Amino acid sequence: MEPTRGTWEHHKIGSSSNPIKTNEGWLMLYHGVRELTFGAMYKLGVVLLDLEKPWIVKGKTPEPIIVPDYEFERVGDVGNVVFSCGWVVEPDGEIKIYYSGADLNICLATTTEEYLLSLCT
């Protein structure tokens, strides 16, 4: 997988946490970086990989799912960074995404597998 030029992940991408096996394929968090006049901005996206051939990208989020919006994500040791620390699938299907805000704190976002799959176009 390569960064998509002209988008939120223009300059660099990297894998984040362990993939989650779904009926549609492997869901995996990844980070994208775009260099701006004030420095780099790290955001999180999701990619859907083929179940049998995980090197094949079936879809990914055209827009990031988590961006450094809040002050605790923008101001800290490294500003304008959200970076995945891991995720957990709860028995009820809720997905908890743990991420770093500005490399200073640990944050939590919640979603569902169904919603993330719907974003992977």
The first five atom37 places (N, CA, C, CB, O) and aatype in JSON, in Angstrom:
{
  "aatype": [12, 6, 14, 16, 1, 7, 16, 17, 6, 8, 8, 11, 9, 7, 15, 15, 15, 2, 14, 9, 11, 16, 2, 6, 7, 17, 10, 12, 10, 18, 8, 7, 19, 1, 6, 10, 16, 13, 7, 0, 12, 18, 11, 10, 7, 19, 19, 10, 10, 3, 10, 6, 11, 14, 17, 9, 19, 11, 7, 11, 16, 14, 6, 14, 9, 9, 19, 14, 3, 18, 6, 13, 6, 1, 19, 7, 3, 19, 7, 2, 19, 19, 13, 15, 4, 7, 17, 19, 19, 6, 14, 3, 7, 6, 9, 11, 9, 18, 18, 15, 7, 0, 3, 10, 2, 9, 4, 10, 0, 16, 16, 16, 6, 6, 18, 10, 10, 15, 10, 4, 16],
  "atom_mask": [
    [1, 1, 1, 1, 1],
    [1, 1, 1, 1, 1],
    [1, 1, 1, 1, 1],
    [1, 1, 1, 1, 1],
    [1, 1, 1, 1, 1],
    [1, 1, 1, 0, 1],
    [1, 1, 1, 1, 1],
    [1, 1, 1, 1, 1],
    [1, 1, 1, 1, 1],
    [1, 1, 1, 1, 1],
    [1, 1, 1, 1, 1],
    [1, 1, 1, 1, 1],
    [1, 1, 1, 1, 1],
    [1, 1, 1, 0, 1],
    [1, 1, 1, 1, 1],
    [1, 1, 1, 1, 1],
    [1, 1, 1, 1, 1],
    [1, 1, 1, 1, 1],
    [1, 1, 1, 1, 1],
    [1, 1, 1, 1, 1],
    [1, 1, 1, 1, 1],
    [1, 1, 1, 1, 1],
    [1, 1, 1, 1, 1],
    [1, 1, 1, 1, 1],
    [1, 1, 1, 0, 1],
    [1, 1, 1, 1, 1],
    [1, 1, 1, 1, 1],
    [1, 1, 1, 1, 1],
    [1, 1, 1, 1, 1],
    [1, 1, 1, 1, 1],
    [1, 1, 1, 1, 1],
    [1, 1, 1, 0, 1],
    [1, 1, 1, 1, 1],
    [1, 1, 1, 1, 1],
    [1, 1, 1, 1, 1],
    [1, 1, 1, 1, 1],
    [1, 1, 1, 1, 1],
    [1, 1, 1, 1, 1],
    [1, 1, 1, 0, 1],
    [1, 1, 1, 1, 1],
    [1, 1, 1, 1, 1],
    [1, 1, 1, 1, 1],
    [1, 1, 1, 1, 1],
    [1, 1, 1, 1, 1],
    [1, 1, 1, 0, 1],
    [1, 1, 1, 1, 1],
    [1, 1, 1, 1, 1],
    [1, 1, 1, 1, 1],
    [1, 1, 1, 1, 1],
    [1, 1, 1, 1, 1],
    [1, 1, 1, 1, 1],
    [1, 1, 1, 1, 1],
    [1, 1, 1, 1, 1],
    [1, 1, 1, 1, 1],
    [1, 1, 1, 1, 1],
    [1, 1, 1, 1, 1],
    [1, 1, 1, 1, 1],
    [1, 1, 1, 1, 1],
    [1, 1, 1, 0, 1],
    [1, 1, 1, 1, 1],
    [1, 1, 1, 1, 1],
    [1, 1, 1, 1, 1],
    [1, 1, 1, 1, 1],
    [1, 1, 1, 1, 1],
    [1, 1, 1, 1, 1],
    [1, 1, 1, 1, 1],
    [1, 1, 1, 1, 1],
    [1, 1, 1, 1, 1],
    [1, 1, 1, 1, 1],
    [1, 1, 1, 1, 1],
    [1, 1, 1, 1, 1],
    [1, 1, 1, 1, 1],
    [1, 1, 1, 1, 1],
    [1, 1, 1, 1, 1],
    [1, 1, 1, 1, 1],
    [1, 1, 1, 0, 1],
    [1, 1, 1, 1, 1],
    [1, 1, 1, 1, 1],
    [1, 1, 1, 0, 1],
    [1, 1, 1, 1, 1],
    [1, 1, 1, 1, 1],
    [1, 1, 1, 1, 1],
    [1, 1, 1, 1, 1],
    [1, 1, 1, 1, 1],
    [1, 1, 1, 1, 1],
    [1, 1, 1, 0, 1],
    [1, 1, 1, 1, 1],
    [1, 1, 1, 1, 1],
    [1, 1, 1, 1, 1],
    [1, 1, 1, 1, 1],
    [1, 1, 1, 1, 1],
    [1, 1, 1, 1, 1],
    [1, 1, 1, 0, 1],
    [1, 1, 1, 1, 1],
    [1, 1, 1, 1, 1],
    [1, 1, 1, 1, 1],
    [1, 1, 1, 1, 1],
    [1, 1, 1, 1, 1],
    [1, 1, 1, 1, 1],
    [1, 1, 1, 1, 1],
    [1, 1, 1, 0, 1],
    [1, 1, 1, 1, 1],
    [1, 1, 1, 1, 1],
    [1, 1, 1, 1, 1],
    [1, 1, 1, 1, 1],
    [1, 1, 1, 1, 1],
    [1, 1, 1, 1, 1],
    [1, 1, 1, 1, 1],
    [1, 1, 1, 1, 1],
    [1, 1, 1, 1, 1],
    [1, 1, 1, 1, 1],
    [1, 1, 1, 1, 1],
    [1, 1, 1, 1, 1],
    [1, 1, 1, 1, 1],
    [1, 1, 1, 1, 1],
    [1, 1, 1, 1, 1],
    [1, 1, 1, 1, 1],
    [1, 1, 1, 1, 1],
    [1, 1, 1, 1, 1],
    [1, 1, 1, 1, 1],
    [1, 1, 1, 1, 1]
  ],
  "atom_positions": [
    [[0.85, -1.17, 0.0], [0.0, 0.0, 0.0], [0.9, 1.23, 0.0], [-0.97, 0.0, 1.22], [1.9, 1.28, 0.71]],
    [[0.53, 2.2, -0.79], [1.28, 3.44, -0.89], [0.38, 4.61, -0.48], [1.81, 3.65, -2.34], [-0.84, 4.51, -0.55]],
    [[0.98, 5.72, -0.04], [0.17, 6.9, 0.25], [-0.56, 7.36, -1.01], [1.05, 8.04, 0.82], [-0.05, 7.23, -2.12]],
    [[-1.75, 7.9, -0.82], [-2.51, 8.45, -1.93], [-2.17, 9.94, -2.03], [-4.06, 8.23, -1.73], [-2.49, 10.72, -1.14]],
    [[-1.53, 10.31, -3.11], [-1.09, 11.69, -3.3], [-2.29, 12.65, -3.34], [-0.28, 11.82, -4.59], [-3.35, 12.31, -3.87]],
    [[-2.09, 13.83, -2.78], [-3.13, 14.85, -2.79], [-4.22, 14.64, -1.75], [0.0, 0.0, 0.0], [-5.25, 15.32, -1.79]],
    [[-4.02, 13.7, -0.82], [-5.03, 13.42, 0.2], [-4.42, 13.61, 1.59], [-5.59, 11.98, 0.05], [-3.29, 14.09, 1.73]],
    [[-5.18, 13.25, 2.6], [-4.76, 13.36, 3.99], [-3.53, 12.51, 4.31], [-5.9, 12.96, 4.9], [-2.87, 12.76, 5.32]],
    [[-3.21, 11.54, 3.49], [-2.07, 10.65, 3.72], [-0.97, 10.87, 2.68], [-2.53, 9.18, 3.69], [-0.21, 9.96, 2.36]],
    [[-0.91, 12.06, 2.15], [-0.06, 12.39, 1.01], [1.41, 11.98, 1.17], [-0.13, 13.85, 0.76], [2.0, 11.45, 0.23]],
    [[2.01, 12.21, 2.32], [3.45, 12.05, 2.45], [3.91, 10.69, 2.98], [3.97, 13.1, 3.34], [4.99, 10.21, 2.61]],
    [[3.12, 10.07, 3.84], [3.59, 8.83, 4.45], [2.42, 8.08, 5.06], [4.67, 9.1, 5.51], [1.46, 8.69, 5.53]],
    [[2.5, 6.75, 5.06], [1.54, 5.91, 5.77], [2.3, 4.87, 6.58], [0.55, 5.23, 4.78], [3.47, 4.6, 6.32]],
    [[1.62, 4.29, 7.55], [2.21, 3.21, 8.34], [1.12, 2.41, 9.02], [0.0, 0.0, 0.0], [0.06, 2.93, 9.35]],
    [[1.39, 1.13, 9.22], [0.4, 0.28, 9.88], [0.33, 0.65, 11.35], [0.74, -1.22, 9.71], [1.27, 1.2, 11.92]],
    [[-0.78, 0.33, 11.94], [-0.96, 0.69, 13.34], [-1.12, -0.56, 14.19], [-2.16, 1.6, 13.51], [-0.13, -1.11, 14.65]],
    [[-2.34, -1.01, 14.41], [-2.54, -2.12, 15.32], [-2.88, -3.42, 14.59], [-3.64, -1.79, 16.31], [-2.97, -3.46, 13.37]],
    [[-3.05, -4.45, 15.38], [-3.35, -5.77, 14.83], [-4.62, -5.74, 13.98], [-3.51, -6.8, 15.97], [-5.56, -5.02, 14.3]],
    [[-4.65, -6.51, 12.88], [-5.87, -6.56, 12.05], [-6.98, -7.32, 12.76], [-5.56, -7.21, 10.69], [-6.73, -8.18, 13.61]],
    [[-8.19, -6.99, 12.39], [-9.38, -7.68, 12.9], [-9.98, -8.49, 11.75], [-10.44, -6.65, 13.49], [-10.24, -7.96, 10.67]],
    [[-10.2, -9.78, 11.99], [-10.79, -10.64, 10.97], [-12.29, -10.42, 10.93], [-10.47, -12.13, 11.25], [-12.97, -10.51, 11.95]],
    [[-12.81, -10.12, 9.73], [-14.25, -9.96, 9.52], [-14.67, -10.88, 8.37], [-14.61, -8.47, 9.2], [-13.82, -11.49, 7.73]],
    [[-15.95, -10.99, 8.11], [-16.44, -11.77, 6.98], [-16.03, -11.15, 5.65], [-17.96, -11.89, 7.04], [-15.93, -11.85, 4.65]],
    [[-15.78, -9.84, 5.64], [-15.42, -9.11, 4.42], [-13.92, -9.12, 4.14], [-15.89, -7.69, 4.52], [-13.49, -8.87, 3.02]],
    [[-13.13, -9.4, 5.16], [-11.67, -9.35, 5.04], [-11.05, -8.87, 6.34], [0.0, 0.0, 0.0], [-11.72, -8.82, 7.37]],
    [[-9.78, -8.51, 6.29], [-9.05, -8.01, 7.45], [-9.19, -6.5, 7.54], [-7.57, -8.42, 7.39], [-8.84, -5.79, 6.59]],
    [[-9.69, -6.0, 8.66], [-9.72, -4.56, 8.92], [-8.44, -4.2, 9.66], [-10.99, -4.15, 9.74], [-8.06, -4.87, 10.62]],
    [[-7.79, -3.14, 9.22], [-6.56, -2.72, 9.89], [-6.51, -1.2, 9.98], [-5.32, -3.26, 9.15], [-6.78, -0.5, 9.01]],
    [[-6.16, -0.7, 11.15], [-5.92, 0.73, 11.32], [-4.58, 1.09, 10.71], [-5.96, 1.13, 12.82], [-3.66, 0.27, 10.7]],
    [[-4.48, 2.29, 10.19], [-3.19, 2.79, 9.74], [-3.16, 4.3, 9.92], [-2.92, 2.41, 8.25], [-4.19, 4.95, 10.03]],
    [[-1.94, 4.84, 9.95], [-1.83, 6.3, 10.06], [-1.35, 6.87, 8.73], [-0.86, 6.69, 11.2], [-0.63, 6.22, 7.97]],
    [[-1.77, 8.09, 8.49], [-1.34, 8.82, 7.32], [-0.78, 10.17, 7.75], [0.0, 0.0, 0.0], [-1.23, 10.75, 8.74]],
    [[0.2, 10.65, 7.0], [0.87, 11.9, 7.35], [0.81, 12.85, 6.16], [2.33, 11.65, 7.78], [1.04, 12.47, 5.01]],
    [[0.5, 14.07, 6.49], [0.56, 15.13, 5.48], [1.38, 16.27, 6.06], [-0.87, 15.62, 5.07], [1.1, 16.76, 7.16]],
    [[2.38, 16.69, 5.33], [3.21, 17.82, 5.73], [2.49, 19.11, 5.38], [4.62, 17.77, 5.05], [2.03, 19.28, 4.25]],
    [[2.39, 20.0, 6.34], [1.74, 21.3, 6.15], [2.74, 22.4, 6.5], [0.46, 21.42, 7.02], [3.84, 22.1, 6.96]],
    [[2.38, 23.63, 6.3], [3.31, 24.73, 6.56], [3.75, 24.77, 8.01], [2.68, 26.05, 6.17], [4.87, 25.2, 8.3]],
    [[2.9, 24.35, 8.94], [3.25, 24.38, 10.36], [3.84, 23.07, 10.86], [2.03, 24.71, 11.17], [4.15, 22.95, 12.04]],
    [[4.01, 22.08, 9.98], [4.58, 20.79, 10.36], [3.7, 19.64, 9.9], [0.0, 0.0, 0.0], [2.74, 19.83, 9.15]],
    [[4.05, 18.46, 10.35], [3.32, 17.25, 9.95], [2.04, 17.1, 10.76], [4.2, 16.01, 10.12], [1.97, 17.52, 11.92]],
    [[1.03, 16.49, 10.14], [-0.22, 16.15, 10.83], [-0.47, 14.66, 10.61], [-1.42, 17.03, 10.31], [-0.54, 14.19, 9.47]],
    [[-0.62, 13.93, 11.71], [-0.9, 12.49, 11.68], [-2.38, 12.26, 11.92], [-0.05, 11.74, 12.72], [-2.96, 12.82, 12.85]],
    [[-2.98, 11.42, 11.08], [-4.4, 11.07, 11.19], [-4.53, 9.55, 11.07], [-5.26, 11.8, 10.09], [-3.61, 8.88, 10.63]],
    [[-5.69, 9.02, 11.47], [-5.93, 7.58, 11.4], [-6.99, 7.23, 10.36], [-6.34, 7.04, 12.76], [-7.99, 7.93, 10.22]],
    [[-6.74, 6.15, 9.66], [-7.68, 5.61, 8.7], [-7.82, 4.11, 8.9], [0.0, 0.0, 0.0], [-7.17, 3.52, 9.77]],
    [[-8.66, 3.5, 8.07], [-8.88, 2.05, 8.12], [-8.77, 1.5, 6.71], [-10.27, 1.7, 8.75], [-9.24, 2.11, 5.75]],
    [[-8.13, 0.35, 6.6], [-8.01, -0.33, 5.32], [-8.63, -1.72, 5.45], [-6.51, -0.41, 4.87], [-8.54, -2.35, 6.5]],
    [[-9.24, -2.2, 4.37], [-9.82, -3.54, 4.31], [-8.96, -4.37, 3.36], [-11.32, -3.51, 3.85], [-8.84, -4.05, 2.18]],
    [[-8.37, -5.44, 3.89], [-7.5, -6.32, 3.12], [-8.21, -7.64, 2.84], [-6.17, -6.56, 3.87], [-9.04, -8.09, 3.63]],
    [[-7.88, -8.25, 1.72], [-8.45, -9.54, 1.35], [-8.13, -10.58, 2.41], [-7.92, -9.99, -0.02], [-7.03, -10.61, 2.95]],
    [[-9.1, -11.42, 2.71], [-8.95, -12.43, 3.76], [-7.9, -13.47, 3.42], [-10.28, -13.11, 4.02], [-7.1, -13.84, 4.28]],
    [[-7.88, -13.94, 2.19], [-6.94, -14.99, 1.78], [-5.61, -14.44, 1.27], [-7.57, -15.84, 0.72], [-4.57, -15.08, 1.42]],
    [[-5.65, -13.26, 0.68], [-4.45, -12.62, 0.14], [-4.36, -11.21, 0.71], [-4.47, -12.58, -1.44], [-4.72, -10.24, 0.05]],
    [[-3.87, -11.09, 1.97], [-3.92, -9.8, 2.66], [-3.06, -8.7, 2.04], [-3.51, -10.0, 4.06], [-3.12, -7.56, 2.51]],
    [[-2.29, -8.99, 1.05], [-1.53, -7.95, 0.35], [-2.42, -7.21, -0.68], [-0.3, -8.57, -0.36], [-2.0, -6.22, -1.28]],
    [[-3.64, -7.72, -0.86], [-4.6, -7.08, -1.78], [-5.51, -6.14, -0.97], [-5.45, -8.15, -2.56], [-6.19, -6.58, -0.05]],
    [[-5.5, -4.87, -1.34], [-6.35, -3.88, -0.69], [-7.73, -3.89, -1.35], [-5.71, -2.45, -0.75], [-7.85, -3.63, -2.55]],
    [[-8.75, -4.21, -0.57], [-10.12, -4.22, -1.09], [-10.77, -2.85, -0.98], [-10.96, -5.26, -0.33], [-11.67, -2.52, -1.76]],
    [[-10.33, -2.06, -0.04], [-10.89, -0.73, 0.16], [-10.22, -0.05, 1.33], [0.0, 0.0, 0.0], [-9.61, -0.69, 2.18]],
    [[-10.34, 1.26, 1.35], [-9.84, 2.01, 2.5], [-10.63, 3.3, 2.64], [-8.33, 2.31, 2.37], [-11.31, 3.73, 1.7]],
    [[-10.54, 3.9, 3.79], [-11.29, 5.12, 4.04], [-10.7, 6.27, 3.24], [-11.29, 5.45, 5.55], [-9.51, 6.57, 3.36]],
    [[-11.52, 6.92, 2.41], [-11.02, 8.05, 1.63], [-10.7, 9.26, 2.51], [-12.03, 8.43, 0.57], [-9.9, 10.11, 2.13]],
    [[-11.33, 9.32, 3.65], [-11.08, 10.37, 4.64], [-10.64, 9.7, 5.95], [-12.37, 11.27, 4.87], [-11.0, 8.55, 6.19]],
    [[-9.89, 10.39, 6.76], [-9.46, 9.78, 8.03], [-10.65, 9.58, 8.97], [-8.39, 10.66, 8.71], [-11.66, 10.28, 8.87]],
    [[-10.52, 8.61, 9.87], [-11.59, 8.36, 10.84], [-11.34, 9.13, 12.14], [-11.71, 6.87, 11.13], [-12.29, 9.43, 12.87]],
    [[-10.09, 9.44, 12.44], [-9.75, 10.24, 13.62], [-8.7, 11.26, 13.2], [-9.24, 9.34, 14.81], [-7.69, 10.91, 12.59]],
    [[-8.95, 12.51, 13.52], [-8.03, 13.61, 13.2], [-7.75, 14.4, 14.47], [-8.63, 14.55, 12.09], [-8.56, 14.39, 15.39]],
    [[-6.61, 15.08, 14.53], [-6.33, 15.89, 15.71], [-7.16, 17.17, 15.73], [-4.84, 16.23, 15.77], [-6.73, 18.22, 15.24]],
    [[-8.34, 17.08, 16.3], [-9.28, 18.21, 16.38], [-9.22, 18.92, 17.73], [-10.7, 17.73, 16.13], [-9.19, 20.15, 17.8]],
    [[-9.19, 18.14, 18.78], [-9.28, 18.69, 20.13], [-7.91, 19.18, 20.61], [-9.84, 17.64, 21.1], [-6.87, 18.75, 20.11]],
    [[-7.93, 20.08, 21.57], [-6.68, 20.64, 22.09], [-5.74, 19.54, 22.6], [-6.96, 21.64, 23.21], [-4.53, 19.62, 22.39]],
    [[-6.29, 18.53, 23.29], [-5.45, 17.46, 23.83], [-4.86, 16.57, 22.73], [-6.25, 16.6, 24.8], [-3.98, 15.76, 23.02]],
    [[-5.31, 16.72, 21.49], [-4.73, 16.0, 20.35], [-3.78, 16.91, 19.56], [-5.86, 15.48, 19.42], [-2.94, 16.43, 18.79]],
    [[-3.9, 18.19, 19.76], [-3.13, 19.16, 18.98], [-1.96, 19.75, 19.74], [-4.02, 20.26, 18.51], [-0.96, 20.14, 19.14]],
    [[-2.06, 19.83, 21.08], [-1.02, 20.46, 21.88], [-0.45, 19.44, 22.85], [-1.58, 21.7, 22.65], [-1.18, 18.85, 23.64]],
    [[0.87, 19.23, 22.77], [1.51, 18.26, 23.65], [2.95, 18.06, 23.25], [0.0, 0.0, 0.0], [3.57, 18.95, 22.66]],
    [[3.49, 16.9, 23.55], [4.89, 16.62, 23.22], [5.13, 16.69, 21.72], [5.28, 15.24, 23.74], [6.15, 17.23, 21.28]],
    [[4.22, 16.15, 20.94], [4.28, 16.25, 19.47], [2.89, 16.68, 19.02], [4.72, 14.87, 18.8], [1.95, 15.89, 19.06]],
    [[2.76, 17.91, 18.59], [1.46, 18.47, 18.25], [0.87, 17.92, 16.96], [0.0, 0.0, 0.0], [1.59, 17.45, 16.08]],
    [[-0.45, 17.99, 16.88], [-1.21, 17.6, 15.68], [-1.01, 16.14, 15.3], [-0.83, 18.47, 14.52], [-0.85, 15.8, 14.13]],
    [[-1.02, 15.28, 16.32], [-0.81, 13.85, 16.08], [-1.87, 13.01, 16.8], [0.61, 13.42, 16.54], [-2.06, 13.15, 18.01]],
    [[-2.54, 12.15, 16.05], [-3.3, 11.05, 16.63], [-2.65, 9.78, 16.08], [-4.87, 11.13, 16.28], [-2.44, 9.65, 14.88]],
    [[-2.34, 8.86, 16.98], [-1.57, 7.69, 16.61], [-2.13, 6.49, 17.34], [-0.06, 7.89, 16.93], [-2.26, 6.51, 18.56]],
    [[-2.45, 5.43, 16.61], [-3.09, 4.25, 17.19], [-2.2, 3.56, 18.21], [-3.48, 3.28, 16.1], [-0.99, 3.39, 18.0]],
    [[-2.83, 3.16, 19.32], [-2.16, 2.35, 20.34], [-2.72, 0.93, 20.37], [-2.3, 3.01, 21.72], [-2.13, 0.05, 20.99]],
    [[-3.84, 0.73, 19.71], [-4.46, -0.59, 19.68], [-5.97, -0.48, 19.65], [0.0, 0.0, 0.0], [-6.53, 0.6, 19.83]],
    [[-6.61, -1.6, 19.42], [-8.07, -1.63, 19.46], [-8.56, -2.97, 19.99], [-8.67, -1.36, 18.07], [-7.85, -3.98, 19.92]],
    [[-9.78, -2.95, 20.52], [-10.37, -4.12, 21.14], [-11.79, -4.27, 20.61], [-10.36, -4.0, 22.71], [-12.55, -3.3, 20.54]],
    [[-12.14, -5.5, 20.23], [-13.52, -5.79, 19.83], [-14.21, -6.39, 21.05], [-13.58, -6.78, 18.58], [-13.82, -7.45, 21.54]],
    [[-15.23, -5.69, 21.52], [-15.98, -6.15, 22.69], [-16.98, -7.23, 22.28], [-16.71, -4.97, 23.38], [-17.34, -7.32, 21.11]],
    [[-17.44, -8.06, 23.23], [-18.41, -9.12, 22.91], [-19.69, -8.59, 22.26], [-18.76, -9.88, 24.17], [-20.32, -9.31, 21.48]],
    [[-20.09, -7.37, 22.57], [-21.31, -6.81, 21.98], [-21.07, -6.21, 20.58], [-21.89, -5.75, 22.9], [-22.0, -5.66, 19.98]],
    [[-19.84, -6.32, 20.06], [-19.53, -5.82, 18.73], [-18.93, -4.42, 18.7], [0.0, 0.0, 0.0], [-18.45, -3.98, 17.66]],
    [[-18.97, -3.72, 19.82], [-18.37, -2.39, 19.87], [-16.85, -2.51, 19.71], [-18.74, -1.67, 21.2], [-16.23, -3.41, 20.27]],
    [[-16.28, -1.6, 18.95], [-14.82, -1.56, 18.8], [-14.31, -0.33, 19.54], [-14.4, -1.52, 17.29], [-14.77, 0.79, 19.31]],
    [[-13.37, -0.56, 20.43], [-12.73, 0.53, 21.17], [-11.36, 0.77, 20.56], [-12.63, 0.19, 22.71], [-10.51, -0.13, 20.53]],
    [[-11.15, 1.99, 20.08], [-9.86, 2.37, 19.5], [-9.12, 3.24, 20.51], [-10.05, 3.13, 18.13], [-9.59, 4.32, 20.87]],
    [[-7.99, 2.76, 20.96], [-7.14, 3.51, 21.87], [-6.08, 4.22, 21.02], [-6.49, 2.58, 22.97], [-5.43, 3.59, 20.19]],
    [[-5.92, 5.5, 21.25], [-4.95, 6.26, 20.46], [-4.3, 7.33, 21.3], [-5.63, 6.88, 19.24], [-4.82, 7.75, 22.34]],
    [[-3.15, 7.76, 20.83], [-2.41, 8.83, 21.5], [-2.83, 10.17, 20.93], [-0.9, 8.62, 21.36], [-3.0, 10.31, 19.72]],
    [[-2.99, 11.15, 21.8], [-3.26, 12.52, 21.39], [-2.03, 13.35, 21.68], [0.0, 0.0, 0.0], [-1.64, 13.51, 22.84]],
    [[-1.41, 13.9, 20.63], [-0.23, 14.77, 20.74], [0.93, 14.09, 21.49], [-0.59, 16.06, 21.45], [1.74, 14.77, 22.11]],
    [[1.01, 12.78, 21.42], [2.04, 12.0, 22.09], [2.16, 12.33, 23.57], [3.38, 12.22, 21.42], [3.24, 12.24, 24.16]],
    [[1.04, 12.7, 24.17], [1.05, 13.1, 25.58], [0.04, 12.32, 26.41], [0.77, 14.58, 25.69], [0.22, 12.18, 27.62]],
    [[-1.02, 11.82, 25.78], [-2.07, 11.15, 26.53], [-2.67, 10.01, 25.72], [-3.16, 12.15, 26.93], [-2.43, 9.89, 24.52]],
    [[-3.45, 9.19, 26.39], [-4.15, 8.08, 25.74], [-5.63, 8.44, 25.66], [-3.93, 6.73, 26.51], [-6.24, 8.85, 26.65]],
    [[-6.2, 8.27, 24.47], [-7.59, 8.63, 24.21], [-8.36, 7.38, 23.79], [-7.69, 9.73, 23.12], [-7.76, 6.35, 23.48]],
    [[-9.67, 7.47, 23.79], [-10.53, 6.35, 23.42], [-11.63, 6.83, 22.49], [-11.14, 5.69, 24.68], [-12.31, 7.82, 22.76]],
    [[-11.79, 6.12, 21.37], [-12.9, 6.35, 20.45], [-13.63, 5.02, 20.29], [-12.39, 6.9, 19.06], [-13.01, 3.96, 20.35]],
    [[-14.93, 5.07, 20.1], [-15.71, 3.84, 19.94], [-16.45, 3.86, 18.6], [-16.7, 3.66, 21.11], [-16.84, 4.92, 18.1]],
    [[-16.63, 2.67, 18.05], [-17.31, 2.51, 16.77], [-17.77, 1.07, 16.64], [-16.39, 2.91, 15.57], [-17.77, 0.33, 17.63]],
    [[-18.16, 0.67, 15.43], [-18.56, -0.71, 15.18], [-17.86, -1.22, 13.92], [-20.1, -0.83, 15.04], [-17.43, -0.44, 13.07]],
    [[-17.76, -2.52, 13.82], [-17.2, -3.16, 12.63], [-18.01, -2.78, 11.39], [-17.16, -4.69, 12.79], [-17.45, -2.45, 10.35]],
    [[-19.32, -2.83, 11.53], [-20.21, -2.5, 10.41], [-19.94, -1.08, 9.88], [-21.68, -2.63, 10.84], [-19.86, -0.87, 8.67]],
    [[-19.8, -0.13, 10.79], [-19.55, 1.25, 10.36], [-18.2, 1.39, 9.66], [-19.61, 2.19, 11.56], [-18.1, 2.03, 8.62]],
    [[-17.16, 0.78, 10.23], [-15.84, 0.87, 9.6], [-15.83, 0.22, 8.22], [-14.78, 0.2, 10.5], [-15.23, 0.76, 7.28]],
    [[-16.48, -0.93, 8.09], [-16.57, -1.58, 6.78], [-17.29, -0.7, 5.77], [-17.29, -2.92, 6.91], [-16.92, -0.68, 4.59]],
    [[-18.31, 0.02, 6.22], [-19.06, 0.87, 5.3], [-18.22, 2.04, 4.77], [-20.3, 1.4, 5.98], [-18.53, 2.6, 3.72]],
    [[-17.18, 2.4, 5.48], [-16.31, 3.51, 5.07], [-15.22, 3.09, 4.08], [-15.67, 4.12, 6.29], [-14.65, 3.94, 3.4]],
    [[-14.95, 1.81, 3.99], [-13.86, 1.31, 3.14], [-14.34, 1.16, 1.7], [-13.32, -0.05, 3.66], [-14.9, 0.13, 1.32]],
    [[-14.13, 2.2, 0.91], [-14.61, 2.18, -0.47], [-13.49, 1.83, -1.44], [-15.22, 3.55, -0.85], [-13.71, 1.77, -2.65]]
  ]
}
